[in-house]
């Protein structure tokens, strides 16, 4: 078995074309098995996203309430100071959760519309788009905001004469953000990255093999093996 790997984002167009070739015979009348596979990806993704949104929103809301109480009621001056910093961090995190929901719920609605019309190629393109969204939410850009907020929070505490506490606050905040990132739904990425049988035809030449679209935090690409 030989593999050809392509790893640049410009190959997304090639990946979509490959999907079209591989499903050419099925596009007119997809079977119930085909749809059940897509059902699993989009429905499970939407369910996971709903739990993820609710869970992390609840965590940050509870943290905000606790920090707000501690900011005035804590027994030590240092604890009250740290709680005030925590109020700002929790409020920003909660606001981010409320303003930037996971895309899986909207994707499920669009999937149901495309499925009802039998648009298999549209469903495949939607799956690739959702996988790209999942990838972006695990990339470096997803960590930038947290890095800025936690760095400022740690610096404020360190400026209060407690460098060690500032470092702990920074590390804890970054660890929580990393946990938040890696508990996000990734059903579309996992489904797309699996190899599927395919037949690629270019003019009179046909090639049987397997393809997989590769979506990770580092790359978007496609692999064809035969």
N, C-alpha and C positions, 0 to 999 in steps of 0.2 A: 504494500500500500504506500503510495507516494502522496505527499502533501505539498500544496502551494499555499503560502501564507502571505496575506496582504494586510498592512496594518496602518494605513493612513485614513484620516477621516474623509478624504475625497472619494474613498471607495464605497461610501454609503450608496451612491447611485448604482455602482456595480452590484452591490448586495441586493438591492431591490430588483434589479434586472434578473439576477440569479434566482430570486424567489419566483419571479414571473415565469421563467423557463421551467422551474421545477414543478410548478403547479399548473402548467398549461393544459394538461389533460383533465385536471380536476376542476378547473375554474368554472366550467359551465354548470356542474352539479356536484358540489361538495357533499361528502357523506356525513352521516351523523357523527361518525368517529372523528372526522376532521373538526367539526364544530365543538365536540366535547373537549377536545384539547384546548381550543381557544377559550371555551367557557371556563375551564379550570384556571387558565392564566389570568384572565381579566376579572373573574369573580373573586378568586382568592386574593388577587392583588388589591381589589377594592375593599375587601373585608379586612385584610391586614392593615391597609392604610387607615381605615376607620378606627381600628383599635389603637394604632400608633398615634394618630392625631389626638384621640381622646386621652390616651395614657400620658403622653408628654405634656399636653395642655394641663391635665390635672396635676402632674408633678410640679410644674412651674407655678401654677396657681397656689398650690399648697405651700410651696417654698416662699412665694411672695407674702402670703398671710403670716407665716411663721417669722420671716425676717422683719415684717412691719411691726409685729408684736415685740420681738426682741429688741428692735431699735430704740424702744422707750422703756421697756420693762426689764431688760437684762440687768443682772446685779453688778456686773463690772463695766467699767468705761470702755475697755477694749472690745468686749462682746457687743456693746451697743454700737460702737463705731463700725465693726465688721458687719453687723446686721444692716446698717444703713447702706453700706456698699452692696450687700446682698439684695436689698430692695431694688436697687437700680438694675443689677444683673438679672434678677428674676423678672422684673417688669419688661425689660428688653426681650428676654427669651420668650415670655408669654405673648408679647406683641408679635414676635416673629412667627410663633405657632398659629396665631389667629389670622395673620395676613398672608401666610404662605402655606396653604394646604397642599397635601400630596395630590398629584394629578390623576390618581387611579380611579377615583369616583367619576370624574368627567370622562375618562377613557372608557369606563364600563358603559356609560350612557351612549357614547359614540359607537362602541362595539355593537351594542344591541341594535342600533339603527342600521349599521352596515350589515349585520347578520340577517336582519329582516329582509334586506334587499338582495342578499346573496352575493355581496361584493367581497369575495375572498381576498383579492389583491389589496383592497382598501383596508381590510382587517390586518393583513400582513404589514402594510406600511404603518398602520396605527401601532402595531406591536413594536416595530423598530423605533418609532418615535418615542414610545413609552420607555423602551430600554435606554434610549439616549438620555431621557429625563432622569431615569434612575442613576445612570452613570454620572451625570452632572452633579447630582445631589450627593455623590460620594467623592467628588473631586476636590482639588485644592481650594477652589473658590468657595466651596461650602464651609471651609474652615477659617476663612479670612476674617469674617465678622467676629467669630468667637475669639480668635487670636487677639484682635484689637481690644475687645471688651475685657477679656481676662487679663491682658497685659496692663491695661489702665487700672483695673481693680487691684491687681497685685502691686502696682507701683504706688497707688494711693495708700494702701496699707503699709507698704515699706517706708513711705515718706513719713508715716506716723511713728517711725522708730521701731518697726517690727518687721525686719526683712524676711525672717524665716516664715512668719505668718503670711506675708505677702506672697512668697514663693509657693506655699501650700495652697493658698487660695487660687493662684494661677493654675497650678497643676491639677487641682480638683476640678476647676471649671473646664479645662481642656479635656480631661478624662470623661466628664459627663457629656460634653459635646461629641466626643468620639463615639461614645456609646449610643447617643441619639442618632448619629449618622449611620452606624452599622446595624441598627435595628430597623431601619427603613425597609419597606417592601422592595423586593427585587425579583418578583416572579417573571416579569418580561425578559429581564437579562438572562436569567437561568434557562428559560425556555428557548430563547434565540441561540444561546451558546451550545445547545445540543446539536449533534450532527443528524442530518436528515437525508434519506435517499433522494437522489435527483438525477435527471437526465438533461444534459445540456446539448442543445442542437444549434449549430451554426451552419446554415445552408445544408448541404448534403451530409455533413459530418455530425455524428451523434456521439456523445461521451457519457457513459454511465458512471456515477460516483456518489459522493456524499458532500454536503456543504454544511457549514456552520457560520453564522454571523457572530463575531467576537466583540462583545461589549464589556469593557472593564473600566475602572477608574483611570487607566493609563492610555487606552486606545479604543478605537472603533475600527473594525476591519472585517475581513471575510477569509475563510479557509475552505479550499476545495481539495478533496482527496479522491483518488481513483486507483 
